[in-house]
């Protein structure tokens, strides 16, 4: 499911880089609206009068620019640092936490100064030696939909393939992985797929791929000897949730049986939301039935100064027991990184 933007906006400075020039020429030959940005930190010109229109038009916009800040954010619990190749995502998942981080018109931004970004990775690795440093490439994005245009993931994978003290990881809901399969990764990049119960995907994960398509892509990745992982998120505790998630795990087993000896990592994340997220979600997806009743949740203060609504302790314990038990029964080689 390739990303096909309606409009592409370029930072002037991006045209000084080979990737920026390549993308300009590529989109110039397509029936795509092209414009130049006057300022790298002010994206204007995306239409949309209502919240839903603004959100949709933002999702159809690609910004080509530079990563001006080369200080990487931390990325707990999955890695030491975020690795910013892309910001934003072309998917339109109802529950996505990025709905509160990327503004009312959440465009996708790609960075053309990839060499400078990778040089910064090398500095962080040097600072932490002799320990291995882990970098997460999808903390605020899904980089796969724009990979056919940029090639940045492949370049990054091959960079880390040469590093003794660096490891790369990213997660996706998309399946266009063919261009990565023959990359010289040397086992230093873990590709993870975000999966969920089929009903959750169909109801809430708009403009993404199906569960079976993601699992098929995961099988290709395994066959190319990449370390593999799955993020089961967000786990929504609806009526009959155990049966649906059980079905999801059995679908995974069915597709991956031939690779039953392969170590598979799992990260399980329960659904949570903030008051601001609920407001934004209800403005954009006015007819959504995402379970966001504050009276059915516990309010928990977060590490960044704001609170969120999470499931009660007993519910989370039940969820953790279920996934740990069934994962170890279905995938004896599973490594459960965390359940939150």
C-alpha positions in Angstrom: 0.0 0.0 0.0 2.3 2.8 -1.2 1.8 6.3 0.0 0.6 8.5 -2.9 0.4 12.1 -1.6 -1.9 14.7 -3.2 0.7 17.5 -2.5 4.4 17.6 -1.8 6.1 20.6 -0.1 9.9 21.1 -0.2 12.1 23.1 2.1 14.4 25.2 -0.1 17.5 23.8 1.5 16.4 20.2 0.8 17.1 20.7 -2.9 20.9 21.0 -2.0 20.9 17.3 -1.1 20.9 14.4 -3.6 17.8 12.9 -2.1 16.0 16.2 -2.2 16.8 16.7 -5.8 15.8 13.2 -6.7 12.4 13.6 -5.0 11.7 16.9 -6.6 12.3 15.5 -10.1 10.3 12.4 -9.3 7.2 14.3 -8.1 7.6 16.9 -10.8 6.8 14.2 -13.3 3.7 13.1 -11.4 0.3 14.8 -11.2 1.0 16.1 -7.7 0.8 19.6 -6.4 4.3 20.9 -5.6 5.2 23.9 -3.6 8.1 25.4 -1.7 8.1 26.2 2.0 9.3 29.6 3.1 10.3 28.3 6.5 11.3 24.8 7.6 9.3 25.1 10.9 6.1 26.5 9.5 4.1 24.3 7.1 1.2 26.3 5.6 -1.1 25.7 2.6 -2.7 22.5 3.7 -6.5 22.9 3.1 -9.3 21.7 5.4 -12.1 23.7 7.1 -13.4 21.0 9.5 -11.2 18.9 11.9 -11.9 15.8 9.8 -11.0 17.6 6.5 -7.9 19.1 8.0 -6.8 15.7 9.3 -7.4 13.9 6.0 -5.6 16.6 3.9 -2.7 16.5 6.3 -2.4 12.8 5.9 -2.3 13.4 2.1 0.6 15.8 2.4 4.3 15.0 2.1 7.0 17.5 3.3 10.5 17.0 2.2 13.0 18.7 4.4 16.1 18.5 6.7 16.4 17.2 10.2 17.7 20.4 11.8 17.8 19.2 15.4 20.3 16.3 15.7 19.7 15.7 19.3 17.9 12.4 19.5 15.1 11.9 22.0 15.1 8.9 24.4 12.9 6.0 23.5 12.0 3.8 26.4 11.3 1.0 26.7 12.1 -0.2 23.2 15.5 1.5 22.6 18.0 4.1 23.9 17.3 6.7 21.2 14.7 7.6 18.6 16.3 7.7 15.1 14.4 10.3 13.1 14.2 9.3 9.4 10.5 10.2 9.0 7.9 12.0 11.1 4.3 11.1 10.7 2.4 8.3 9.1 0.0 7.9 6.2 -2.2 5.5 8.1 -5.3 6.9 9.8 -5.7 4.8 13.0 -8.4 6.1 15.2 -6.6 5.6 18.5 -3.1 6.8 17.4 -1.2 8.8 20.0 0.4 10.9 17.2 -3.1 12.5 16.8 -2.1 14.7 19.8 1.6 15.3 18.8 1.5 16.3 15.1 -1.2 19.0 15.0 -4.5 19.3 13.4 -3.0 18.6 9.9 -0.6 15.7 10.6 1.5 15.6 7.4 4.3 13.2 6.7 7.8 14.6 6.7 10.9 12.9 5.3 14.5 14.0 5.9 17.0 14.2 3.2 20.2 14.7 5.3 20.3 11.0 6.2 24.1 11.0 6.2 24.2 13.6 8.9 21.6 11.7 10.9 23.7 8.5 10.7 26.8 10.5 11.7 24.9 11.5 14.9 24.1 7.8 15.5 27.9 7.1 15.4 28.5 9.8 18.0 25.9 8.3 20.4 27.4 4.9 19.9 30.9 6.2 20.7 29.6 7.9 23.8 28.1 4.6 25.1 30.9 2.2 24.1 31.6 -0.5 25.0 27.8 -1.1 25.5 25.5 -1.7 22.5 23.2 1.3 21.7 19.7 0.6 20.3 17.9 3.0 18.0 14.2 3.1 17.2 13.2 4.2 13.7 9.5 4.4 14.2 8.9 6.3 17.4 6.8 9.0 15.7 6.3 7.5 12.3 5.8 4.5 10.1 8.7 4.7 7.7 7.7 1.9 5.3 5.1 3.8 3.2 7.7 6.4 2.1 10.6 3.9 1.7 10.0 3.4 -2.1 10.7 7.2 -2.5 13.5 7.7 -0.1 15.5 4.4 0.3 16.4 5.8 3.8 15.5 2.6 5.7 17.7 0.4 3.4 20.6 2.9 3.8 20.2 2.9 7.6 19.9 -0.9 7.7 23.2 -1.3 5.8 24.8 1.3 8.0 24.0 -0.6 11.1 25.0 -3.8 9.4 28.6 -2.5 9.7 28.3 -1.4 13.3 29.6 -3.6 16.2 28.0 -1.4 18.9 24.8 -0.3 17.2 21.5 -1.9 16.6 18.4 -0.6 14.7 14.8 -1.5 15.0 11.5 -0.2 13.6 7.9 -1.2 13.5 5.3 -1.0 10.8 1.6 -1.7 9.9 2.6 -1.9 6.2 4.0 -4.6 3.9 6.2 -3.0 1.2 9.3 -4.7 2.5 10.6 -6.2 -0.7 13.3 -3.5 -1.2 14.8 -4.4 2.2 15.0 -8.2 1.9 18.4 -8.3 0.3 20.0 -5.5 2.3 23.2 -6.3 4.1 21.8 -6.2 7.6 24.0 -8.9 9.3 21.3 -9.4 11.9 21.7 -5.9 13.3 18.2 -4.6 12.4 15.0 -6.0 13.9 11.9 -5.5 11.9 8.7 -5.6 13.9 5.1 -5.6 12.8 2.3 -4.0 14.7 -0.6 -6.5 14.8 -4.0 -6.6 16.4 -7.3 -8.5 16.5 -8.9 -8.5 13.0 -11.9 -6.6 14.2 -9.7 -3.9 15.7 -7.8 -3.5 12.5 -10.9 -3.2 10.4 -12.7 -0.8 12.7 -9.8 1.5 13.8 -6.7 1.0 11.6 -7.8 2.9 8.5 -5.6 3.0 5.4 -3.4 0.2 6.7 -3.0 -3.4 5.6 -4.8 -6.5 6.9 -3.5 -8.9 9.5 -2.9 -11.6 7.0 -0.9 -9.2 4.8 1.3 -8.1 7.6 2.0 -11.7 8.6 2.9 -12.6 5.0 5.3 -9.7 5.0 6.7 -10.9 8.3 7.4 -14.3 6.8 9.4 -12.7 4.0 11.5 -10.8 6.6 12.1 -14.0 8.6 13.2 -15.8 5.4 15.7 -13.0 4.9 17.3 -13.7 8.3 16.2 -10.5 10.0 15.5 -10.6 13.7 11.7 -10.4 13.9 9.2 -9.0 16.4 5.6 -8.2 16.8 3.9 -5.4 18.8 0.4 -6.3 19.9 -1.1 -2.8 20.4 -3.2 -1.3 21.5 -4.8 -4.3 23.3 -8.5 -3.3 23.7 -10.4 -5.2 26.3 -13.8 -5.5 24.6 -16.3 -8.2 25.1 -14.8 -11.5 23.8 -11.3 -10.0 23.5 -9.6 -13.2 24.6 -11.2 -15.2 21.8 -10.3 -12.6 19.2 -6.7 -12.2 20.3 -6.4 -16.0 20.5 -7.5 -16.2 16.9 -4.9 -13.6 16.0 -2.1 -15.6 17.7 -3.2 -18.8 16.0 -3.2 -17.0 12.6 0.4 -16.0 13.3 1.3 -19.5 14.2 -0.3 -20.9 11.1 1.7 -18.6 8.8 5.0 -19.0 10.7 5.0 -22.7 11.5 7.8 -23.4 9.1 10.0 -21.0 11.1 9.0 -22.4 14.5 12.6 -22.4 15.7 13.2 -18.7 15.1 13.3 -16.4 18.1 10.3 -14.0 18.0 10.1 -10.9 20.2 6.8 -9.6 21.4 5.8 -6.3 22.9 2.3 -5.9 24.3 0.7 -2.5 25.0 -2.7 -1.9 26.5 -5.0 0.8 25.2 -4.8 4.1 27.0 -5.8 7.7 26.2 -5.6 11.3 27.4 -8.4 13.8 27.7 -6.8 15.7 24.8 -6.6 12.6 22.6 -10.2 11.8 23.3 -11.3 15.3 22.2 -9.2 15.2 19.0 -10.3 11.7 18.1 -14.0 12.6 18.6 -13.6 15.7 16.4 -11.9 13.8 13.6 -13.7 10.5 13.8 -17.1 11.7 14.8 -18.9 8.3 14.6 -16.2 6.3 16.3 -17.0 3.8 19.0 -13.5 3.5 20.5 -13.9 2.7 24.2 -13.0 6.0 25.9 -15.3 6.2 28.9 -13.3 7.8 31.7 -15.5 6.1 34.3 -14.4 2.7 33.0 -10.7 3.6 33.5 -8.2 4.5 36.1 -6.5 7.9 35.9 -2.7 7.7 36.0 -0.2 10.5 36.0 2.5 10.1 33.3 6.2 10.8 33.3 5.7 13.8 31.0 3.5 15.8 33.3 0.1 14.8 32.0 -2.2 12.1 32.9 -3.9 9.3 31.0 -6.7 6.9 31.4 -5.6 3.3 31.6 -7.3 0.0 32.5 -7.6 -1.0 36.1 -4.9 -3.1 37.7 -7.0 -6.3 37.8 -7.7 -5.9 34.1 -4.1 -5.4 33.2 -3.0 -8.4 35.3 -5.6 -10.5 33.5 -4.3 -9.3 30.1 -0.7 -10.0 31.1 -1.5 -13.5 32.3 -3.4 -14.3 29.1 -0.7 -13.1 26.7 2.2 -14.6 28.6 0.5 -18.0 28.9 -0.8 -18.2 25.4 2.4 -16.8 23.7 4.6 -19.3 25.5 2.2 -22.2 24.6 1.9 -21.2 20.9 5.5 -19.9 20.5 7.9 -21.6 22.9 10.7 -19.6 21.3 8.9 -16.3 22.1 10.8 -13.5 24.0 8.3 -11.2 25.7 10.1 -7.9 26.0 7.4 -6.2 28.1 3.7 -6.0 28.8 2.3 -2.6 29.8 
